[in-house]
Structures are given as C-alpha cells and as structure tokens.
Amino acid sequence: MHNSKFPLSEEEINADLARILSSLSNMKDDKLKLKTIFSCIDNTTLEGSDNENKIKDFCSTSVAYTHGNTSLASICVYPIFVGLVKDCLQGTGIKTASVAGGFPSAQMPFDLRMKEIEYSVKQGADEIDAVISRGLLLARDYDRVYKELLAIRDICKDVKLKVILETGELQTIDNIYIASNIAIESGADFIKTSTGKISVGATEQAAYVMLTSIIEHFKSTGKLVGFKASGGISSVEQAIKYLMIAENFYGSNNVDNKCFRIGASRLTKLVHEQMIG
C-alpha cells in the first residue's frame, strides 16, 4: 500500500475535475451550499502576533457569526491558547482545535512533538491538527512516518485527529496518495491538505487524490475518514469548489462537518455575509 501509484494520470484527474466543477456557476448563490460551508469552517488564527486579547476578540467574533442553529465547526489556534479558547467557547457548540506536533515543519525531536500534542490535549483541545514528517516521507522512510502517526493517534485517542500532509511539499501525485494512505491506515479521523504556511496551499488535484484514498479505504473497511481543505482558500468560489469535489466522493447529501472541513481565516466573514444576505 505504501508504494502505491495513483491509478489516474494528471490529465485524467483534470478531466474529471472539469466534469465535477462544470455546474459551478449555478452554485455561487446557493444558500444551502453556503450554509454547509460555513458549518464546516475551522476558523483559524495562527500568527506570531496572536495574544490573549486578540484571541478573546477572535472567539467573540466567531461566536457572533452563529446564525440560527448554524455555527462554525471550530476555532483553531496554537497550543498556548487552547485553554483560553476552551473557556471562551463553553456552551457554544463550537469545538476547540489546535495545531500541534512541531507545526508547521515537524522538524523537531519526536518526543518534543509528542509533548506538544499531549499539552494541547490536556489543555482541553477537542481536535488536534498534526503535521506529518514530509522529510521522512520524501526520503521514503514510510514505516517511520506510519509509526510516528500511530504514536500521535495514541495520544489523541479521545480527540479528533486531523493529519496535515502539506501536499505542496510532496512534489508528486503519487507522494500525496502514499501520504494519504499512510495517514488513513494509522487511524487519522481527517486528512488535511496544508498548513497554510507555505506558498502552495490546497489544490483541487490534491483534494481529488486524497478523497480517492479516503473512498478506497471506506470501500475496503467501512470506515469513513474526513477531508480538510486548508491553505490559501480565501474566496467563496474556491470554497464551493472544494465542497463540490467532496460531494462527488462522499455523495451530495452526505457532506457535513463530520467529514468535511475548510481551514480559513479570511473566508469566514465572506461566507457569512453571502449566507445571510
């Protein structure tokens, strides 16, 4: 499985994406689609300038976006702010998420990465977004990547684990497919495109490859893993594209925040305005 080649060529992927997205122009004002997207957003702030006051304001704004019974899926922050966010979100139904495990590069000793994840879980994180070691994957040390993710899964046994592949660094479709398979085999609840910290974030091709891996796994095991698009998604049209790709694989009536997320900081306000407008 770790050495698998992706079954389609880039040309075949692009042709199928063109088919999937052919009705895009009809979706741009679809309130139901916008509502689904809004409820799947992990509203994210991951800046060096983040501080307690900024995080409190971010939480207040995020909660205020709730429209009827539609709220954001989660707020995602650095580990140091997890306890604060958990307190701010009490009773709102919005989850507390944290990046952890040497985000964004995973280039630190593994025991320290584990401690950061442990800290985030103890602080009350409901969801952990943890990066894989892309360096190890590109060196084809697949077993080590798998064992690291198993250890991370063990720490996150009581919380949702989203494994970030950083597809923009993986160089080929086959590598994205291999990384997806390893993350899914190790017990990830979600696989996620990107950290948002490098120039190439989410791409439609990467989403297609990752969702193919997810559905193959579902067909052989009955376990459905979620997909998270993250990195550079700043327009409503881009968000709708990722929802349409997800619907193609999961089924158009089966997409909600249990299987689909969008990591965003700039998108939330735009989707909210269009949703209630």
C-alpha positions as CSV (number, residue, x, y, z in Angstrom):
1,M,0.0,0.0,0.0
2,H,2.8,2.5,0.9
3,N,4.3,2.1,-2.5
4,S,1.1,2.6,-4.4
5,K,1.0,4.6,-7.6
6,F,-2.1,6.7,-8.0
7,P,-4.4,5.0,-10.6
8,L,-5.0,8.1,-12.8
9,S,-2.8,10.4,-14.7
10,E,-2.8,14.2,-14.1
11,E,-4.7,14.6,-17.4
12,E,-7.4,12.2,-16.2
13,I,-7.7,13.9,-12.8
14,N,-8.0,17.3,-14.5
15,A,-10.7,15.9,-16.9
16,D,-12.7,14.5,-14.0
17,L,-12.3,17.8,-12.0
18,A,-13.7,19.7,-15.1
19,R,-16.7,17.4,-15.0
20,I,-17.2,17.7,-11.3
21,L,-17.0,21.5,-11.4
22,S,-19.0,22.0,-14.6
23,S,-22.0,23.3,-12.7
24,L,-20.0,25.7,-10.5
25,S,-21.7,28.8,-11.9
26,N,-25.1,27.6,-10.6
27,M,-23.8,27.1,-7.1
28,K,-22.4,30.6,-6.3
29,D,-25.7,31.8,-4.7
30,D,-26.9,28.5,-3.3
31,K,-27.7,29.3,0.3
32,L,-27.8,25.7,1.3
33,K,-24.2,25.2,-0.1
34,L,-23.1,28.4,1.8
35,K,-24.6,27.2,5.0
36,T,-22.9,23.8,4.7
37,I,-19.5,25.5,4.0
38,F,-20.0,27.9,7.0
39,S,-20.7,25.0,9.4
40,C,-17.6,23.2,8.1
41,I,-15.1,26.1,8.7
42,D,-12.3,25.8,11.2
43,N,-11.9,29.5,11.9
44,T,-8.2,29.8,12.2
45,T,-5.6,32.3,13.6
46,L,-2.0,31.1,13.6
47,E,0.1,34.3,13.7
48,G,3.2,35.2,15.7
49,S,1.3,38.3,16.8
50,D,-1.6,36.3,18.4
51,N,-2.1,37.3,22.1
52,E,-4.7,36.7,24.8
53,N,-6.8,39.8,23.9
54,K,-6.6,39.1,20.2
55,I,-7.8,35.5,20.8
56,K,-10.6,36.6,23.0
57,D,-11.8,39.0,20.3
58,F,-11.4,36.3,17.7
59,C,-13.6,33.9,19.8
60,S,-16.3,36.6,20.4
61,T,-16.4,37.4,16.7
62,S,-16.6,33.7,15.8
63,V,-19.4,33.0,18.2
64,A,-21.3,36.1,17.0
65,Y,-21.3,34.7,13.4
66,T,-23.7,31.9,14.6
67,H,-26.9,32.2,12.5
68,G,-29.9,30.3,13.9
69,N,-28.6,26.9,14.6
70,T,-25.6,27.2,12.1
71,S,-22.3,27.9,13.8
72,L,-18.6,27.4,12.8
73,A,-17.2,23.9,13.3
74,S,-14.2,25.0,15.4
75,I,-11.7,27.7,16.3
76,C,-8.1,26.6,15.6
77,V,-5.2,28.2,17.5
78,Y,-1.6,27.5,18.7
79,P,-1.4,25.2,21.8
80,I,-0.7,28.1,24.2
81,F,-4.2,29.5,23.6
82,V,-6.2,26.2,23.9
83,G,-7.3,26.7,27.5
84,L,-8.4,30.2,26.8
85,V,-10.4,29.3,23.7
86,K,-12.0,26.3,25.5
87,D,-13.3,28.7,28.2
88,C,-14.5,31.3,25.6
89,L,-16.4,28.7,23.7
90,Q,-18.1,27.0,26.6
91,G,-21.7,26.3,25.8
92,T,-21.5,27.4,22.2
93,G,-21.2,24.0,20.5
94,I,-18.0,25.3,18.6
95,K,-15.1,22.9,19.1
96,T,-11.6,23.9,20.2
97,A,-8.9,22.8,17.8
98,S,-5.1,23.2,18.0
99,V,-2.2,22.7,15.6
100,A,0.5,20.7,17.4
101,G,3.4,18.3,16.9
102,G,6.0,20.7,15.6
103,F,3.7,22.7,13.3
104,P,4.3,23.7,10.6
105,S,7.5,21.8,9.6
106,A,7.6,18.8,12.0
107,Q,11.4,19.4,12.1
108,M,11.9,18.9,15.9
109,P,12.7,15.8,18.0
110,F,9.7,13.5,18.0
111,D,9.5,13.3,21.8
112,L,9.1,17.1,21.9
113,R,6.4,16.9,19.2
114,M,4.6,14.4,21.3
115,K,4.8,16.6,24.4
116,E,3.2,19.5,22.5
117,I,0.3,17.3,21.4
118,E,-0.1,16.0,25.0
119,Y,-0.1,19.6,26.3
120,S,-2.8,20.6,23.8
121,V,-5.0,17.6,24.7
122,K,-4.6,18.3,28.5
123,Q,-5.5,21.9,27.9
124,G,-8.8,20.7,26.6
125,A,-8.4,20.6,22.8
126,D,-11.3,18.7,21.1
127,E,-9.4,18.4,17.9
128,I,-5.7,18.2,17.0
129,D,-4.2,19.2,13.6
130,A,-0.9,17.4,13.5
131,V,1.7,17.5,10.7
132,I,3.4,14.5,9.1
133,S,7.2,14.4,8.7
134,R,7.4,15.4,5.0
135,G,11.2,15.0,5.0
136,L,10.9,11.4,6.1
137,L,8.2,10.7,3.5
138,L,10.2,12.2,0.7
139,A,13.2,10.0,1.9
140,R,10.8,7.0,1.5
141,D,11.0,6.2,5.2
142,Y,7.3,5.2,5.2
143,D,7.4,2.9,8.2
144,R,8.8,5.7,10.4
145,V,6.1,8.1,9.2
146,Y,3.5,5.4,9.9
147,K,4.9,4.7,13.4
148,E,5.0,8.3,14.3
149,L,1.4,8.8,13.3
150,L,0.4,5.7,15.3
151,A,2.1,7.2,18.4
152,I,0.3,10.5,17.8
153,R,-3.0,8.7,17.3
154,D,-2.5,7.0,20.7
155,I,-2.2,10.4,22.4
156,C,-5.3,11.6,20.6
157,K,-7.4,8.6,21.3
158,D,-10.1,10.7,22.9
159,V,-10.0,13.7,20.5
160,K,-10.4,14.1,16.7
161,L,-7.1,13.8,14.9
162,K,-6.6,15.7,11.6
163,V,-3.3,14.8,9.9
164,I,-1.8,17.5,7.8
165,L,0.0,16.2,4.7
166,E,1.4,19.6,3.4
167,T,0.7,18.5,-0.2
168,G,2.6,21.4,-1.6
169,E,5.9,19.9,-0.4
170,L,5.2,16.3,-1.5
171,Q,6.1,17.1,-5.2
172,T,4.1,14.3,-6.9
173,I,0.6,12.9,-7.1
174,D,2.0,9.5,-6.1
175,N,3.5,11.0,-2.9
176,I,0.2,12.7,-2.0
177,Y,-1.5,9.3,-2.5
178,I,1.1,7.5,-0.4
179,A,0.9,10.1,2.4
180,S,-2.9,9.9,2.4
181,N,-2.8,6.1,2.6
182,I,-0.3,6.1,5.5
183,A,-2.3,8.7,7.4
184,I,-5.5,6.9,6.9
185,E,-4.0,3.5,7.9
186,S,-2.6,5.0,11.1
187,G,-6.1,6.0,12.2
188,A,-6.5,9.6,11.2
189,D,-10.0,11.0,11.6
190,F,-9.3,13.6,8.9
191,I,-6.6,14.1,6.3
192,K,-5.8,17.8,5.6
193,T,-4.1,19.4,2.6
194,S,-1.8,22.1,4.1
195,T,-0.6,24.2,7.0
196,G,-1.2,27.5,5.2
197,K,2.4,28.4,5.9
198,I,4.0,27.6,2.5
199,S,3.3,29.2,-0.9
200,V,1.4,26.2,-2.3
201,G,-1.6,25.5,-0.2
202,A,-4.7,23.4,-1.1
203,T,-5.1,22.4,-4.7
204,E,-8.1,20.8,-6.4
205,Q,-5.8,18.0,-7.7
206,A,-4.5,17.2,-4.2
207,A,-8.1,17.2,-2.9
208,Y,-9.0,14.7,-5.6
209,V,-6.2,12.3,-4.8
210,M,-6.8,12.5,-1.0
211,L,-10.5,11.9,-1.4
212,T,-9.8,8.9,-3.8
213,S,-7.7,7.4,-1.0
214,I,-10.5,8.1,1.6
215,I,-13.2,6.4,-0.5
216,E,-10.9,3.4,-1.4
217,H,-10.4,2.9,2.4
218,F,-14.1,3.2,3.1
219,K,-14.9,0.6,0.4
220,S,-12.4,-1.9,1.9
221,T,-13.0,-1.2,5.6
222,G,-16.3,0.6,6.1
223,K,-14.5,3.4,8.0
224,L,-15.1,6.9,6.6
225,V,-12.3,9.4,7.1
226,G,-12.9,13.1,6.7
227,F,-11.2,15.6,4.4
228,K,-10.0,19.1,5.2
229,A,-9.0,21.7,2.6
230,S,-6.7,24.3,4.0
231,G,-4.1,26.8,2.8
232,G,-4.9,29.8,0.6
233,I,-8.6,29.4,0.4
234,S,-9.8,33.0,0.5
235,S,-12.8,33.2,-1.8
236,V,-16.3,31.8,-1.6
237,E,-15.9,30.4,-5.1
238,Q,-12.8,28.4,-4.0
239,A,-14.7,27.1,-1.0
240,I,-17.6,26.0,-3.2
241,K,-15.2,24.1,-5.5
242,Y,-13.8,22.1,-2.6
243,L,-17.3,21.3,-1.3
244,M,-18.3,20.1,-4.8
245,I,-15.2,17.9,-5.0
246,A,-16.1,16.5,-1.6
247,E,-19.7,15.9,-2.6
248,N,-18.5,14.0,-5.7
249,F,-16.8,11.4,-3.4
250,Y,-19.0,11.4,-0.3
251,G,-22.4,11.9,-2.0
252,S,-24.1,15.2,-2.4
253,N,-26.4,14.8,0.6
254,N,-23.7,13.3,2.9
255,V,-21.4,16.2,3.4
256,D,-21.3,17.9,6.8
257,N,-18.6,18.9,9.3
258,K,-18.2,15.3,10.4
259,C,-16.5,14.5,7.1
260,F,-15.6,17.9,5.6
261,R,-13.7,20.9,6.9
262,I,-12.2,24.1,5.5
263,G,-9.4,25.8,7.3
264,A,-9.8,29.5,6.9
265,S,-9.1,32.9,8.4
266,R,-10.1,35.3,5.6
267,L,-13.1,33.3,4.3
268,T,-15.4,33.2,7.3
269,K,-16.7,36.8,7.0
270,L,-17.3,36.5,3.3
271,V,-19.3,33.2,3.6
272,H,-21.3,34.6,6.5
273,E,-22.2,37.7,4.6
274,Q,-23.3,35.7,1.5
275,M,-25.1,33.2,3.6
276,I,-27.3,35.7,5.4
277,G,-27.5,38.3,2.6
